[in-house]
Amino acid sequence: MGTFSHPITLLDASGRHRERVEALVDTGATFSSFPTSLLERLGVRPIGTVRVRLASGQEEEWHLGEVRAELDGTQRPILCFFGPPGAPALIGAHALEAFLLTVDLVEQRLVPKEAYLA
């Protein structure tokens, strides 16, 4: 399975301050993750702590927050982890679902999908 990056813009609560980052698309990550310093600049505050299992198998406690994000011209609130220094920004499964997007790994792009209630 391949990986690719996609731009995502994060906004402060007023919508006036915006920061665009290139983030890895990671369907194996439950939530998105952004550098703590970026989230703090936008005024995002932790709403809780979640136990996280990393790709290495190690478990850690990470802060979870809610931030307004924009992907391809659409804005939605998403849950995200406060990532450690040096960690890459990630777009996780929760954000992909919130934006009704799926992954085309062959073309390395995000594509729209339908919403379902079943």
C-alpha positions in Angstrom: 0.0 0.0 0.0 1.4 3.4 -0.9 1.3 6.7 0.8 1.0 10.3 -0.5 0.5 13.7 0.8 -2.3 16.2 0.3 -2.7 19.8 1.4 -5.0 20.6 4.3 -5.8 24.0 5.8 -6.4 24.5 9.5 -8.3 27.5 10.8 -8.7 29.2 14.1 -12.1 29.6 15.7 -12.8 32.9 14.0 -11.7 31.6 10.6 -9.4 34.6 10.1 -6.1 32.8 10.8 -5.3 29.9 8.5 -2.4 27.6 8.1 -1.9 25.2 5.2 0.2 22.1 5.7 1.1 19.1 3.5 -0.1 16.1 5.4 0.4 12.4 4.7 -2.9 10.6 4.0 -3.0 7.7 6.5 -6.1 5.5 6.4 -4.6 3.4 9.2 -4.7 6.4 11.6 -8.0 6.8 13.5 -7.7 10.6 13.8 -5.6 13.2 12.0 -2.4 14.5 13.8 -0.8 17.9 13.6 2.2 19.4 15.3 1.3 20.7 18.8 2.9 24.1 18.0 0.6 24.6 15.0 -2.5 23.7 16.9 -1.5 26.0 19.8 -0.9 28.9 17.3 -4.5 28.4 16.1 -5.8 28.4 19.7 -6.8 24.8 19.7 -7.1 23.3 23.2 -7.1 19.7 24.2 -10.5 18.2 24.9 -9.1 15.0 26.3 -6.4 12.4 26.3 -6.5 9.2 24.3 -4.3 6.1 24.5 -2.7 5.6 21.0 -1.0 2.6 19.6 1.8 3.7 17.2 2.9 1.8 14.1 5.8 0.5 16.1 3.3 -1.2 18.5 4.2 1.2 21.3 1.4 2.8 23.3 1.3 6.4 24.4 -1.2 8.9 25.8 -1.8 11.8 23.3 -4.0 14.9 23.7 -7.0 15.1 21.4 -8.6 18.3 20.1 -11.1 19.7 17.7 -10.0 22.0 14.8 -11.8 23.5 11.8 -10.2 22.1 8.6 -10.5 22.8 4.9 -10.0 20.2 2.2 -10.5 21.0 -1.5 -12.7 24.1 -0.6 -14.9 22.4 2.0 -14.7 23.2 5.7 -15.5 20.7 8.5 -14.6 20.3 12.2 -12.4 17.3 12.8 -10.8 15.6 15.8 -7.1 15.5 15.8 -4.1 14.5 17.9 -1.6 17.0 19.2 1.5 15.5 17.6 5.0 15.5 19.1 7.8 17.7 17.6 9.1 16.4 14.4 6.2 14.1 13.7 4.6 14.5 10.2 1.1 15.9 9.8 -1.4 13.2 9.1 -4.9 13.1 7.6 -6.6 10.2 9.3 -9.7 8.1 8.7 -12.0 10.4 10.8 -11.2 13.4 8.6 -11.7 11.4 5.4 -15.1 10.3 6.6 -16.0 13.8 7.7 -15.2 15.2 4.3 -16.8 12.2 2.5 -13.5 11.3 0.8 -11.9 8.0 -0.1 -8.4 7.2 -1.3 -7.3 6.4 -4.8 -3.9 4.9 -4.2 -3.2 4.3 -7.9 -3.6 8.0 -8.8 -2.5 9.1 -5.3 -5.5 11.4 -4.7 -8.6 11.9 -2.6 -11.9 11.3 -4.4 -15.4 12.1 -3.3 -17.7 9.3 -2.0 -21.4 9.1 -1.1 -22.8 9.4 2.4 -24.9 6.5 3.6 -27.5 5.9 6.3 -28.2 2.2 6.5 
